[in-house]
């Protein structure tokens, strides 16, 4: 996302809308003297002053020294999950690079950030028990299903949350099947879907799931039964 060409984006005061937690992987693009991108881990930040990122492991002691140095500009991008589903971006500069106790990059805290909504359909917050399987033919009561909660949903997708010790961390960007119980007769409803992303939050893993296009009418009817109005 080029932050200089985004007429549908919104500019927001960064102090009220950074929405970052330590451990978040962010995309950072340096533009001087060459354009180069890294995916770096956020260590933390102090509002209004700076952000701290881990130094890229692939950059050896003197490698990229002309790019990773104080005063050089950069563009930071990251995804905010949840009901917003937004891509956030802002311009910054390198304030300093520390070498002890660990090599870190200090970036200037942004004055403004730019956000673009990624979802065409808004999601509503819910608390629907659900399970996920890799195979469609598994029953709802199978011990092999991963149990969790759908915390937001629309006809096109949902966000599923589960404890991180469940082993679900290995399940990324692949087809899955979402199992729900109909509130009418408690029958199992199986929805073909695809994992799109994973995001850690405290001791839970939030999983972004997109429903298969041919399943969306089924999902819409199920939401009506749950009395969830997504229009």
Residue pairs with C-beta under 8 A, 6 or more apart in sequence:
1 77
1 87
1 89
1 116
3 9
3 75
3 89
3 90
3 91
3 114
6 114
6 116
8 116
9 114
9 115
9 116
10 114
10 115
10 116
11 112
11 113
11 114
12 112
12 113
12 114
12 115
13 111
13 112
14 90
14 109
14 110
14 111
14 112
14 113
15 47
15 48
17 88
17 113
17 115
18 45
18 47
18 110
18 113
19 80
19 88
20 26
20 42
20 45
20 51
20 78
21 42
21 200
21 201
22 42
22 43
22 44
23 41
23 42
23 200
24 41
24 42
24 78
25 39
25 40
25 41
25 42
25 78
26 39
26 40
26 41
26 42
26 53
26 76
26 77
26 78
27 37
27 38
27 39
27 76
27 77
27 78
28 37
28 38
28 39
28 40
28 53
28 74
28 75
28 76
28 77
28 107
29 35
29 36
29 37
29 74
29 75
29 77
30 36
30 37
30 38
30 67
30 68
30 72
30 73
30 74
31 72
31 73
31 74
31 75
32 67
32 72
32 73
33 66
33 67
34 66
34 67
36 64
36 67
38 56
38 58
38 59
40 53
40 54
40 55
40 56
40 105
41 53
41 54
42 51
42 52
42 53
43 52
43 53
43 54
43 104
44 51
44 52
45 51
45 52
45 109
46 109
47 109
48 109
49 109
50 95
50 106
50 107
50 108
50 109
51 76
51 92
51 106
51 107
51 108
51 109
52 104
52 105
52 106
52 107
53 104
53 105
53 107
54 102
54 103
54 104
54 105
55 68
55 97
55 102
55 103
55 104
55 105
56 64
56 68
59 68
68 94
68 97
68 105
69 94
69 97
70 94
70 95
70 96
70 97
71 93
71 94
72 93
72 94
73 91
73 92
73 93
74 91
74 92
74 93
74 94
74 107
75 89
75 90
75 91
75 92
76 89
76 90
76 91
76 92
76 107
76 110
77 87
77 88
77 89
78 87
78 88
79 86
79 87
79 88
79 118
79 197
79 199
80 86
80 87
80 88
80 115
81 159
81 197
81 199
81 206
81 208
82 152
82 159
82 206
83 122
83 123
83 124
83 125
83 152
84 115
84 117
85 117
85 118
85 119
85 123
86 115
86 116
86 117
86 118
87 115
87 116
87 118
88 113
88 114
88 115
89 113
89 114
89 115
89 116
90 110
90 112
90 113
90 114
91 110
92 107
92 108
92 109
92 110
93 107
93 108
94 105
94 106
94 107
94 108
95 106
95 107
95 108
96 106
97 103
97 104
97 105
97 106
98 104
98 106
119 154
119 156
119 157
120 156
121 154
121 155
121 156
121 230
122 154
122 230
123 152
123 153
123 154
123 157
123 158
123 159
123 230
124 152
124 153
124 154
124 228
124 229
124 230
125 151
125 152
126 150
126 151
126 152
126 153
126 226
126 228
127 149
127 150
127 151
128 149
128 150
128 153
128 180
128 226
129 147
129 148
129 149
129 150
129 180
129 181
130 147
130 148
130 149
130 150
130 160
130 178
130 179
130 180
131 140
131 145
131 146
131 147
131 148
131 178
131 179
132 145
132 146
132 148
132 160
132 168
132 171
132 176
132 177
132 178
132 179
132 207
133 142
133 144
133 145
133 146
133 176
133 177
133 179
134 171
134 174
134 175
134 176
134 177
135 177
136 177
136 190
136 192
138 144
138 145
138 177
138 179
139 188
140 179
140 181
140 188
145 179
146 162
146 166
146 168
146 171
147 162
148 160
148 161
148 162
148 163
148 166
148 207
149 160
149 161
149 162
150 158
150 159
150 160
150 161
150 178
150 180
151 159
151 160
151 161
151 206
152 158
152 159
153 159
153 219
153 223
153 228
153 230
154 230
155 211
155 216
155 219
155 220
155 223
155 230
156 210
156 211
156 216
156 219
157 193
157 196
157 208
157 209
157 210
157 211
158 178
158 209
158 211
159 206
159 207
159 208
159 209
160 178
160 206
160 207
160 209
161 201
161 204
161 205
161 206
161 207
162 168
162 204
162 205
162 207
163 203
163 204
163 205
164 200
164 203
164 204
164 205
166 205
168 198
168 205
168 207
169 198
169 205
171 195
171 207
172 195
172 197
172 198
173 194
173 195
173 196
173 197
174 194
174 195
175 192
175 193
175 194
175 195
176 193
176 194
176 195
176 209
177 190
177 191
177 192
177 193
178 190
178 191
178 193
178 209
178 211
179 188
179 189
179 190
179 191
180 188
180 189
180 191
180 222
181 187
181 188
181 189
182 188
182 189
182 222
182 225
183 225
183 226
184 225
189 218
189 222
191 211
191 212
191 215
191 218
191 219
192 211
192 212
192 214
192 215
193 209
193 210
193 211
193 212
193 215
194 209
194 210
194 212
195 207
195 208
195 209
196 208
196 209
196 210
197 207
197 208
198 205
198 206
198 207
198 208
199 205
199 206
199 208
200 206
211 219
220 230
223 230
